[in-house]
Structure formats: C-alpha cells, structure tokens
Amino acid sequence: MSLSAAVRGRTATTVGPPSLLPRVCAAVVVAGVAVSAWAPYDRTTWLLEVVWVLIGLPLAVWTWRRFPLTGLLCCLLAVHALVLAMGGHYTYARVPLGEWARDGLGLARNPYDRFGHLMQGFVPAILVRELLSRTSPLRGSRWLAPLTVCACLAFSAVFEMFEWAAAVIGGHAADDFLATQGDVWDTQWDMFCALIGATVALQLLSRWHDRQLARLSG
C-alpha cells in the first residue's frame, strides 16, 4: 500500500457509533454563542469575535463522517469557542472575569485579551497537530512540533493583520475589537502569547493526543 493510500485510509476511518462527547460539545457551543448574542456590548464586535465559531462548527459537523475529531480536540475547541463568545459579548477589555483578575492582582489592564491569545495558540496547536498527523507523513516526525508552532504563529500574524484592517476601515469604532487598552506593544504581546500557548499545549498534551489519534485510526 502506498503512503498516500495509507493516509487516505487513516483519514477516512471512523470508530463505531458516534460518541456522545462531540454532540455535548456542539450543544454547549451553540448554547454559549446564543447566550453571548443576547444584547452584546457591541453587535459588530460580537460578530467579528465569534465569526470563527459560526464558520468552524458547521464545517466540523459537515466533515464529521469522513473526518471525526479526537475527543481532546473537541473539548478544546468547545472551550475556545466559549472564550471567544464571552469576549465577543462583553468585548475583551470589559470581560468581568478579567476585571476581577485585574483588581485582585493589581494589574494595569484587563488580562482577558492576553488569555484569549494564549488560547489562540494553545487550541490551534492541537488542531494543527491533528490535521498534520492524519493528512501528512509528519506523524511521529521530529518536525511535527516545530511546524505546528510555526503554523500557530502564522495564524496569529494573520489575525493581527485582520485586526489592523478592521482598525483602518473602522477607525475608532474598531477599538473594542482591537482591545489594545493603550498598549503600543499589544500586537507583539498577542503573538508572543500565542507562541507560549502553542508551546505549552504541545508539551502538556502531545502524548495524550497521540493515544487518542491511535484509537481513532485503529
């Protein structure tokens, strides 16, 4: 069997009946997005923040039969979707959890935006790792981890350019979406947080992820 045929076979494999976990994750995401859509601080900011969820969830459902995701990735994507939904509802600079952390820790700014960008590296790292492991010859390769981190950094950079475009088009109206909170180095901090998130995810979750990938392809 050729390598390409093996990869296609592994990608198309499904294991038994559908698991309840993905359905629960999808239901939680739908509920979270619906709640966040109720009287958000700014409707445009909400849409810009949750558009990834509005695209990603239907895409995952549509491709599920031929490309089911691991339970670990499903849970991480659900958590990330809730982080985005909360940031979209309040705007990142006004999320109450961040305000409590700012006041309790004596910080100069609401740290929820930093947390959001850590998640922007943490969760996509496992997503990219899963895609590369199942659709390329990189599974088990020493190049898998560095290329995964590079992909996460590339996504973070594209997102920053997306924010830049929003600022150019929307002017001061895009301030809530940018959530810079007066920090001139906010863009660099955002990408650094994504780098840290991706690196930590690979360090903590790679072995667990490998076990789930093995069960999925077995």
HUHUUR-V962988 format. One record per residue. N is the residue number from 1. RES is the residue in one small letter. PHI is phi as a letter, one per 40 degrees, with the letter a starting at -180 (999 if undefined). NEAR is the number of other ideal C-beta (glycine too) atoms within 8 Angstrom. D_FIRST is the distance of its C-alpha to the first C-alpha in whole Angstrom. Layout:
BEGIN
n=N res=RES phi=PHI near=NEAR d_first=D_FIRST
n=N res=RES phi=PHI near=NEAR d_first=D_FIRST
END
This chain:
BEGIN
n=1 res=m phi=999 near=4 d_first=0
n=2 res=s phi=c near=5 d_first=4
n=3 res=l phi=c near=6 d_first=7
n=4 res=s phi=c near=6 d_first=8
n=5 res=a phi=c near=8 d_first=6
n=6 res=a phi=c near=9 d_first=7
n=7 res=v phi=c near=12 d_first=10
n=8 res=r phi=c near=8 d_first=11
n=9 res=g phi=c near=9 d_first=10
n=10 res=r phi=c near=9 d_first=12
n=11 res=t phi=c near=10 d_first=15
n=12 res=a phi=c near=8 d_first=16
n=13 res=t phi=c near=8 d_first=16
n=14 res=t phi=b near=7 d_first=20
n=15 res=v phi=b near=7 d_first=21
n=16 res=g phi=f near=3 d_first=24
n=17 res=p phi=c near=3 d_first=27
n=18 res=p phi=d near=7 d_first=28
n=19 res=s phi=c near=7 d_first=30
n=20 res=l phi=c near=6 d_first=34
n=21 res=l phi=d near=9 d_first=33
n=22 res=p phi=d near=13 d_first=32
n=23 res=r phi=c near=9 d_first=35
n=24 res=v phi=c near=8 d_first=37
n=25 res=c phi=d near=12 d_first=36
n=26 res=a phi=c near=12 d_first=36
n=27 res=a phi=c near=8 d_first=40
n=28 res=v phi=c near=10 d_first=41
n=29 res=v phi=c near=14 d_first=40
n=30 res=v phi=c near=9 d_first=41
n=31 res=a phi=c near=8 d_first=45
n=32 res=g phi=c near=12 d_first=45
n=33 res=v phi=c near=13 d_first=44
n=34 res=a phi=c near=8 d_first=47
n=35 res=v phi=c near=9 d_first=49
n=36 res=s phi=c near=13 d_first=49
n=37 res=a phi=c near=9 d_first=50
n=38 res=w phi=c near=6 d_first=53
n=39 res=a phi=f near=2 d_first=56
n=40 res=p phi=c near=12 d_first=54
n=41 res=y phi=d near=9 d_first=56
n=42 res=d phi=a near=8 d_first=55
n=43 res=r phi=c near=6 d_first=53
n=44 res=t phi=c near=9 d_first=51
n=45 res=t phi=c near=13 d_first=50
n=46 res=w phi=d near=14 d_first=49
n=47 res=l phi=c near=9 d_first=46
n=48 res=l phi=c near=10 d_first=45
n=49 res=e phi=c near=12 d_first=44
n=50 res=v phi=c near=15 d_first=42
n=51 res=v phi=d near=8 d_first=41
n=52 res=w phi=c near=7 d_first=38
n=53 res=v phi=c near=12 d_first=38
n=54 res=l phi=c near=9 d_first=39
n=55 res=i phi=c near=8 d_first=36
n=56 res=g phi=c near=10 d_first=33
n=57 res=l phi=c near=12 d_first=34
n=58 res=p phi=c near=8 d_first=33
n=59 res=l phi=c near=8 d_first=30
n=60 res=a phi=c near=11 d_first=29
n=61 res=v phi=c near=8 d_first=30
n=62 res=w phi=c near=6 d_first=29
n=63 res=t phi=c near=8 d_first=25
n=64 res=w phi=c near=11 d_first=25
n=65 res=r phi=c near=6 d_first=23
n=66 res=r phi=b near=7 d_first=20
n=67 res=f phi=a near=9 d_first=21
n=68 res=p phi=c near=9 d_first=23
n=69 res=l phi=c near=11 d_first=25
n=70 res=t phi=c near=10 d_first=25
n=71 res=g phi=c near=10 d_first=29
n=72 res=l phi=d near=11 d_first=30
n=73 res=l phi=c near=12 d_first=29
n=74 res=c phi=d near=12 d_first=31
n=75 res=c phi=c near=10 d_first=34
n=76 res=l phi=c near=12 d_first=34
n=77 res=l phi=c near=15 d_first=34
n=78 res=a phi=c near=12 d_first=36
n=79 res=v phi=c near=10 d_first=39
n=80 res=h phi=c near=10 d_first=38
n=81 res=a phi=c near=15 d_first=39
n=82 res=l phi=c near=11 d_first=42
n=83 res=v phi=c near=11 d_first=43
n=84 res=l phi=c near=13 d_first=43
n=85 res=a phi=c near=15 d_first=45
n=86 res=m phi=c near=13 d_first=48
n=87 res=g phi=c near=14 d_first=48
n=88 res=g phi=c near=15 d_first=48
n=89 res=h phi=c near=11 d_first=51
n=90 res=y phi=c near=11 d_first=53
n=91 res=t phi=g near=13 d_first=52
n=92 res=y phi=c near=13 d_first=50
n=93 res=a phi=c near=12 d_first=54
n=94 res=r phi=b near=10 d_first=55
n=95 res=v phi=c near=13 d_first=53
n=96 res=p phi=d near=7 d_first=55
n=97 res=l phi=d near=8 d_first=53
n=98 res=g phi=c near=15 d_first=53
n=99 res=e phi=c near=10 d_first=57
n=100 res=w phi=c near=8 d_first=57
n=101 res=a phi=c near=12 d_first=55
n=102 res=r phi=c near=13 d_first=57
n=103 res=d phi=c near=7 d_first=61
n=104 res=g phi=c near=6 d_first=60
n=105 res=l phi=b near=6 d_first=58
n=106 res=g phi=g near=5 d_first=61
n=107 res=l phi=c near=8 d_first=58
n=108 res=a phi=c near=3 d_first=59
n=109 res=r phi=a near=10 d_first=57
n=110 res=n phi=c near=14 d_first=55
n=111 res=p phi=c near=10 d_first=51
n=112 res=y phi=c near=14 d_first=49
n=113 res=d phi=c near=16 d_first=48
n=114 res=r phi=c near=10 d_first=47
n=115 res=f phi=c near=10 d_first=45
n=116 res=g phi=c near=12 d_first=43
n=117 res=h phi=c near=15 d_first=42
n=118 res=l phi=c near=12 d_first=41
n=119 res=m phi=c near=12 d_first=39
n=120 res=q phi=c near=16 d_first=38
n=121 res=g phi=c near=19 d_first=36
n=122 res=f phi=c near=13 d_first=35
n=123 res=v phi=c near=14 d_first=33
n=124 res=p phi=d near=12 d_first=31
n=125 res=a phi=c near=16 d_first=30
n=126 res=i phi=c near=14 d_first=28
n=127 res=l phi=c near=11 d_first=27
n=128 res=v phi=c near=11 d_first=26
n=129 res=r phi=c near=14 d_first=24
n=130 res=e phi=c near=13 d_first=22
n=131 res=l phi=c near=8 d_first=21
n=132 res=l phi=c near=13 d_first=20
n=133 res=s phi=c near=11 d_first=18
n=134 res=r phi=b near=13 d_first=16
n=135 res=t phi=b near=7 d_first=16
n=136 res=s phi=a near=8 d_first=15
n=137 res=p phi=c near=6 d_first=14
n=138 res=l phi=c near=10 d_first=18
n=139 res=r phi=d near=10 d_first=17
n=140 res=g phi=g near=4 d_first=19
n=141 res=s phi=c near=7 d_first=20
n=142 res=r phi=c near=4 d_first=24
n=143 res=w phi=c near=7 d_first=24
n=144 res=l phi=c near=13 d_first=23
n=145 res=a phi=c near=10 d_first=27
n=146 res=p phi=c near=7 d_first=29
n=147 res=l phi=c near=10 d_first=27
n=148 res=t phi=c near=14 d_first=27
n=149 res=v phi=c near=13 d_first=31
n=150 res=c phi=c near=8 d_first=31
n=151 res=a phi=c near=10 d_first=30
n=152 res=c phi=c near=17 d_first=32
n=153 res=l phi=c near=13 d_first=35
n=154 res=a phi=c near=8 d_first=34
n=155 res=f phi=c near=11 d_first=34
n=156 res=s phi=c near=15 d_first=38
n=157 res=a phi=c near=9 d_first=39
n=158 res=v phi=c near=8 d_first=38
n=159 res=f phi=c near=10 d_first=40
n=160 res=e phi=c near=11 d_first=43
n=161 res=m phi=c near=8 d_first=43
n=162 res=f phi=c near=8 d_first=43
n=163 res=e phi=c near=12 d_first=46
n=164 res=w phi=c near=8 d_first=48
n=165 res=a phi=c near=8 d_first=47
n=166 res=a phi=c near=12 d_first=49
n=167 res=a phi=c near=10 d_first=52
n=168 res=v phi=c near=7 d_first=52
n=169 res=i phi=c near=7 d_first=52
n=170 res=g phi=c near=10 d_first=54
n=171 res=g phi=g near=7 d_first=56
n=172 res=h phi=c near=5 d_first=58
n=173 res=a phi=c near=6 d_first=57
n=174 res=a phi=c near=12 d_first=53
n=175 res=d phi=d near=8 d_first=55
n=176 res=d phi=c near=10 d_first=54
n=177 res=f phi=c near=13 d_first=50
n=178 res=l phi=c near=10 d_first=50
n=179 res=a phi=f near=11 d_first=52
n=180 res=t phi=c near=8 d_first=53
n=181 res=q phi=f near=9 d_first=56
n=182 res=g phi=g near=5 d_first=58
n=183 res=d phi=c near=8 d_first=55
n=184 res=v phi=c near=5 d_first=55
n=185 res=w phi=b near=6 d_first=52
n=186 res=d phi=c near=12 d_first=50
n=187 res=t phi=c near=8 d_first=47
n=188 res=q phi=c near=7 d_first=46
n=189 res=w phi=c near=11 d_first=47
n=190 res=d phi=c near=15 d_first=44
n=191 res=m phi=c near=13 d_first=42
n=192 res=f phi=c near=8 d_first=42
n=193 res=c phi=c near=13 d_first=42
n=194 res=a phi=c near=16 d_first=39
n=195 res=l phi=c near=13 d_first=38
n=196 res=i phi=c near=10 d_first=39
n=197 res=g phi=c near=17 d_first=38
n=198 res=a phi=c near=16 d_first=34
n=199 res=t phi=c near=11 d_first=35
n=200 res=v phi=c near=9 d_first=36
n=201 res=a phi=d near=13 d_first=34
n=202 res=l phi=c near=13 d_first=31
n=203 res=q phi=c near=7 d_first=33
n=204 res=l phi=c near=6 d_first=34
n=205 res=l phi=b near=10 d_first=31
n=206 res=s phi=c near=10 d_first=28
n=207 res=r phi=c near=6 d_first=27
n=208 res=w phi=c near=8 d_first=28
n=209 res=h phi=c near=14 d_first=26
n=210 res=d phi=c near=8 d_first=23
n=211 res=r phi=c near=8 d_first=24
n=212 res=q phi=c near=11 d_first=24
n=213 res=l phi=c near=13 d_first=21
n=214 res=a phi=c near=8 d_first=19
n=215 res=r phi=c near=8 d_first=21
n=216 res=l phi=c near=10 d_first=20
n=217 res=s phi=c near=8 d_first=16
n=218 res=g phi=c near=5 d_first=17
END
